[in-house]
Amino acid sequence: QSLEAQLGPDSEWVLACAEKLGELLKDTSQVQAAEAMFRRVYTSRKAAAAVMTAEQFEEADASRQAADAAYNLAICCADLGRNAEAEPLFVEGVKGYLNAYSQNDAYTLDACYNLAICLEAQQRWQDAAMLYEATAAGGRQFFG
């Protein structure tokens, strides 16, 4: 019997395995297969967050997990050239990281940087430039 059948499709162990599998697939350039894994995790995290109170969301570390899920899916969409689809996922990731960490945390800065790349790919030069500048300023504060 599979782990998913034993524990359920939305158990933390199953989602952690799906996330790791997505990372391995992406690292081996199997981006479409990675996207499927990350989409599965993202969908599950969104559904779980929808039924939580704000306090439960924070206590369960759900904000960071939801941000990770959105960010990983955004990376895959952007890698596949689907920047319009990736953009709101990047924004969701940035907001989640801001909530879980701070504006100058490495996770937040990385997500902002990749959002800027996404905007640049959509020829939204001014929006991208503002994010690049903010990311650089945050990086200087983060790294000293």
N, C-alpha and C positions, 0 to 999 in steps of 0.2 A: 504494500500500500504506500502511496506517495506521501511525502511530507504535507503537501497541500490537502490531500484527502484526510490525513490524520488530524491536522491542526486547523484547517479551514483556509480559504483563499486570502483572507485578510489578516491572518495572524502575523505578528511581528517577525517571527522566524521566516515565514514564507516571503514576506515583503523584503526582508533583509537579503534573502537568497536571490530574489528577482532583481534587486538593486545591484548586487554584486555581479550577477550574470550579465546585466546590462553594461556594467563597467568593463567586464572582460570582453564582451562582444564589441563595444566601442573601441577598446584598445587594440583589437585585431581587425579594425576597419569594417566590421559588420554593423554599420550604423543603422540600417533598417531593422535588423533584428534587435539591436540595442534599444531603438525607439519603442518597439513593441513592449519590451520589458519595463522601460521607464514609464511608458503610458499606463501600463497596468498598475505600477506603484502610485503614480500620480492620481489616477482615478480612485484608487482605494483611499489614499490620504485625503483627497477632497471630500469623499463621501463620509469619512470618519469625522473630519473637521466640521462638516455641516450639522452634525447632531451634537456637537460639544458646545458648552457655554464658553465664554471667553476665558474664564478662570481655568476650566478644565483644559482648554487648548494650550494655555501657558504651562500648566503643571505637567502635562503629559509630554512635554518636549515636542508637541505636535507642530508648533510654528516652524522650528528648524527642520523637522522631517518634511513638512509640506513645501518649505522653501527648497530643500534639496531635490525633492521630486520634480517640482516645477523647473528648477534650474537644469537638472540633467536632461529632462525632456526638451527644454529650449535649446540646449547645446546640439542635440541630435537633429532637431528641426532646422536649425541654422546650418549645420554641416550638410544637410540635404538640400540647402538652398531655399528653404521655406521660411524666409525671414519675417514675413508678415504674421505667420503663425507663431514663430518663436518670440516675437516682441512681447506680447502680453504675458507669456510664460516667464520671460526674463524679468519683467516688471514685478510679477508675483514673487519670484525668487528674491529680488532685491528687497521688496517690502517685508517678506518673511525674515530675511537675514537682519534687516534693520530692527525688527521686533525681537529677534532672538539674540542678537549681538549688539553692534553699534555701527554707526556710519563709517567708522575708520577701521573696522575689523577686516581681516584678509578675505573672509568669505563675501562680505558685502562689496568690498572693492573689486574683487574678481568678477562678481555678478554684474556690477556697474560697467566694468571694462568690456565685458562681453555683450552687454546691452548696447554699448556705444558702437561696437563692431557691427552689430545687427542693424542699428540705425544707419550707419555709414553704408552698408550694403544696400540699403533702401534709398540711398542718395539723400538722406536727411542730414546734411552736413552740419548745420548749426546745432541741432540736437545732439549729434554725436560729439562735436567739439566741446560742448558744455559738459558732457559726461566724462570725456577724456580729461578735461581740466580738473573736474571734481575728483576723479579717481587719482590723478597725479597728486593733488593737494592732500587727499586722504592718505595716500601712500607715504608722503613725506612725514605726516604726523605719525603714522603707524610705525615706520622704520626709523624715525628720528632724524 
